[in-house]
Amino acid sequence: MDYWHNCFKYPITPKRGPMPQMFSLIDAKGAFLELPRGFLRRSHWLRAGDALLAASQTGRLIDIQWAFDTLVAAVDEEGWFDLGRENITTEPHRVRDAWPLAS
């Protein structure tokens, strides 16, 4: 049995980028198809995809929450919750500097 139609506790609503609002695992699965070519190679999208697949297979609340958390983190990593950033890029992803920076 699969659990693709299980809903998240809250919707995930990117303000920009290619992904639509997501209410359920099946919505997130469809949103992955909207990602630009090459994005799925980025570590945060790999992690979110793995979590999404696990949640769809188990249906456990903890797995659905983990899928939600990793999707939110991936969308945030791309800056798609922020209205003030530039358009999306398909450039290779750069690792951010360590935080907090030493003074």
C-alpha positions as CSV (number, residue, x, y, z in Angstrom):
1,M,0.0,0.0,0.0
2,D,1.2,3.5,-0.7
3,Y,0.4,6.7,1.2
4,W,0.8,9.4,-1.4
5,H,-2.5,11.0,-0.5
6,N,-1.6,11.7,3.1
7,C,-1.6,15.4,3.9
8,F,1.0,17.6,5.6
9,K,0.0,19.2,8.8
10,Y,0.5,22.6,7.1
11,P,0.7,23.6,3.4
12,I,4.1,24.4,1.9
13,T,3.7,27.6,0.0
14,P,6.8,28.8,-2.0
15,K,6.5,32.5,-2.9
16,R,8.6,32.1,-6.0
17,G,10.4,29.4,-8.0
18,P,8.9,26.5,-10.0
19,M,7.1,24.6,-7.2
20,P,3.4,25.1,-6.6
21,Q,1.8,25.1,-3.1
22,M,1.9,21.6,-1.6
23,F,-0.7,20.1,0.7
24,S,0.1,16.4,0.5
25,L,2.8,13.9,-0.4
26,I,1.3,13.6,-3.9
27,D,1.5,17.3,-4.4
28,A,5.1,17.3,-3.4
29,K,5.8,14.4,-5.8
30,G,4.3,16.5,-8.6
31,A,6.2,19.5,-7.5
32,F,9.5,17.6,-7.9
33,L,8.6,17.2,-11.6
34,E,8.6,21.0,-11.8
35,L,12.2,21.4,-10.6
36,P,14.7,22.6,-13.2
37,R,17.0,20.0,-14.7
38,G,19.9,19.2,-12.4
39,F,18.3,20.4,-9.2
40,L,17.7,16.9,-8.0
41,R,21.5,16.4,-7.8
42,R,21.7,19.0,-5.0
43,S,22.0,17.5,-1.6
44,H,19.0,19.2,-0.1
45,W,16.7,17.9,-2.9
46,L,18.2,14.4,-2.6
47,R,17.4,14.4,1.1
48,A,13.9,15.8,0.5
49,G,13.3,13.2,-2.2
50,D,14.4,10.3,0.0
51,A,12.2,11.5,2.9
52,L,9.2,11.9,0.6
53,L,9.6,8.4,-0.8
54,A,10.0,7.0,2.8
55,A,6.8,8.8,3.9
56,S,4.9,7.5,0.9
57,Q,5.9,4.0,1.7
58,T,5.3,3.9,5.4
59,G,2.6,6.6,6.0
60,R,4.0,7.0,9.5
61,L,3.4,10.5,11.0
62,I,7.1,10.9,11.9
63,D,8.1,10.1,8.2
64,I,5.5,12.6,6.9
65,Q,6.8,15.2,9.3
66,W,10.4,14.5,8.2
67,A,9.3,14.8,4.5
68,F,7.7,18.1,5.3
69,D,10.7,19.4,7.2
70,T,13.2,18.4,4.5
71,L,11.0,19.9,1.7
72,V,10.7,23.2,3.7
73,A,14.5,23.2,4.2
74,A,15.1,22.6,0.4
75,V,12.7,25.3,-0.7
76,D,14.2,27.7,1.8
77,E,17.8,26.7,0.7
78,E,16.7,27.9,-2.8
79,G,15.3,31.1,-1.4
80,W,11.8,30.4,-2.7
81,F,10.1,31.6,0.4
82,D,11.8,35.0,0.1
83,L,10.2,37.6,-2.3
84,G,13.4,39.7,-2.4
85,R,15.8,37.3,-4.0
86,E,16.8,37.1,-7.7
87,N,15.2,34.6,-10.1
88,I,16.1,30.9,-9.7
89,T,19.3,29.8,-11.2
90,T,20.4,26.5,-12.7
91,E,24.0,27.3,-11.8
92,P,25.8,24.7,-9.7
93,H,24.9,25.1,-6.0
94,R,27.6,26.6,-3.8
95,V,28.1,25.7,-0.2
96,R,27.5,28.6,2.1
97,D,30.2,29.8,4.4
98,A,30.1,28.4,7.9
99,W,27.9,30.2,10.3
100,P,28.5,31.8,12.7
101,L,31.6,33.3,11.3
102,A,34.5,33.7,13.7
103,S,35.3,37.3,14.6
